[in-house]
């Protein structure tokens, strides 16, 4: 009996302990879940401050932007200059140049056009007149008198025809004068006037070539100086000394000097060439003058010979 009671008491105690242990273990199982809710609630609180961090930094950013304004301005100028350098060409430089520099470039381009026009015209003219004089000299090489030479040449407009006409006119006007020296002297004076007139005619345009060749470099230099002055003014306005910013203006200024040289160098070369060619042509004119003088001298001698023969026959 005692043992049964003790066993019963022990079973009841064990059941009581199990019943007490059940709620405590349930509470222990549920206690870890309770802190998860506060953690989940605290997570947005922790993530919110990083999103709000840029707001306090707005004032320092504005201050740094204000401090970096000159650098940004220079960077923009450099980008614009780089873009302009990529598109740099003679035409774009001309369009963006100053009004004075443009006027200088246009004037030099017109001078270059005049130079090449004179070159073409004088080349054709000198070629034609040299051929005419050489052909005329060849035709009268066997002529025995002024009348025969004039008949051989005809009414062609060469300088030799002018010499023959002047000689015949002087012989006609001096008819009855026995002084051959006076006739020849007067004829030589007429020949000299013809030579000087021909020299002035053939040198027409040469003075313009000399003027273009001598003044074009200085005119181009004036445009360059003016353009560089404007470039320095642009440097003072942009407040930067970077070469990429001022390079387009300096290139525009130097273009004026380049055009001046393009106009001057051909003008000088063409002038020297035509000086040699003109000298050769004037030698041909002198030969024509000498040929006409010789024909006049033969006619005068024949006149004296025929006069002496007629006097001898009369006697």
C-alpha positions, 0 to 999 in steps of 0.5 A: 500500500505504501509503495502504491501510494508512493508510486501514485504520488510520484506519477502525479508529481511527474505529470505536474512537472510535465504540465509545468514544463510544457508552457515554459517550453512553449514560451521559450519557443515563441520568445525568438519570434518576438524580437524579429518584429522589432528588427523588421521595424528597425530595418527601414529606420536604418535604411532611411538615413543614407537616402537623406544624406545628399540633402545636407551636402547640397550647400557644399556642392553649390559652393564647389560649383561656384568655385569651379566656374572659371575651370568649367568656362575654360573647359567649355572654351577648349571644347569649342576650340577643339571642335573648331580646329577639327573644322578648320579650313581656308574657307571657314577661316575666311568666314570667321575672320574680321571685316578688315582681314576679309577685305585684305584677303579679297583684295589680294585674291583679286590681285592674284586674278589680275596677275594671271589674266595679264600672264595669259594676255601677254603670253598670247600677245608676245607670241603673236607679235614675235611671229609676225616680226620674224615672218616679216623679216624673212619676207623682205630679206631679198627685197631691193627697195622700200616699194618692193618690201612694202608690196611684199608685206602688204597691209599687215599690221606689223611693226616692220610695216610701220618702219617702211611706211615712215621711211617712204613718207620721209623720202617723199617729203624730202624729194628734191633735197640732196642731203642724204644724211639729213634724210637718214637722220630724219628717218632714224628719228621717226624710227626711234619714235616707233620703237618707243611707242612699241616698247610702251605698248608691249610693256603695258601691264608690266607695271601692274605686275611689279606693283602687285609683286612688291606690295602684296606681301606687305598688304597681307602682313597688314591683315595678319597684324590686324587679325593678331590684334583681334586675337589678343583682344579675344584672349583678354575677354576669354581670360585664358592663355590656352593656345587651343582657344586662340589658335583659330584667330591666329590662323585666320590672321596668318591666312592673310599673309599666305594669300599675300605671298600667293599673289606676290610670288607669281607676279614677281616670276611672271614679271621677270619672265616677261622682262626677258621676253620683251627684251627679245622682242625689242631686239627683233624691233631693232632688227626691223628698224635696221632693215627699213633703214638699209632699204631707205639707204639703197633707194637714196643711193639709187636716186643719186646714181640714176641722177648722175647717169642722167646728167652724164647722158645729157652732157 
